[in-house]
Amino acid sequence: MSDATPQSPLKAAIVQVTPFEQNCTLIWEEASKIGAVVDPGGDLDRIERAIEETGISVEKILLTHGHIDHAGGAADLRDRLGIKIEGPHKADIILLDNLQKQGEQYGIPGVRNVTPDRWLEEGDRVTVAGHTFEIFHCPGHSPGSVVFFDPSQRFALVGDVLFRGSIGRTDFPYGDHESLISSIKTKLLPLGDDIAFICGHGPPGQFGPERQTNPFLV
């Protein structure tokens, strides 16, 4: 087990990838330099340069959901690094089984379908460098979207469930606006106003300002 503790916090770096300017996130523990890649949607050379620059050893890939801008590079990165993929919830299998078609639709070549090594359920836990993330299944933007929450760090990786000042789109196939709002209000906001989050697009934020000012939530 890593010697990571709440006194040796995880660090994070955002790498924007794909034409959708998706936030692929590297998270790692500074002392051990062990970490994970969250949502490698594409532009793997850019992601691997960031891994080299931070000097981390990647132990796994985490997926918040199955849209192409988040999962389009996951199969290739798994092969390149020889690691496993955890997440999202199995309800997104219909998206992950059709990533190649999504790529053709959006004119992005070389995208491969992917099956995670581990599907995640509500209440599961995922570890990164000894830090434990709790899993919340938050459907709405996609059926199998999950949020990774580190209670010791008061930090969440929310994918496209929530943005600063907005929420994930629900006009895509399999989207559900009411489910998304319920996911945010019943699972995320009760965690506390102080929770910092990194989302799939745009700048990071905190739950408190979103609860108070996000037009989709007030």
Secondary structure, DSSP 4 states (H G I P E B T S, - for coil): -----TTS-EEEEEEEETTTTEEEEEEEETTTTEEEEE---S-HHHHHHHHHHHT-EEEEEE-S---HHHHTTHHHHHHHHT-EEE---GGGHHHHTTHHHHHHHHT-TT------SB---TT-EEEETTEEEEEEE--SSSTT-EEEEETTTTEEEEETSEETTEE----STT--HHHHHHHIIIIIGGG-TT-EEEESSS--EEHHHHHHH-TTT-
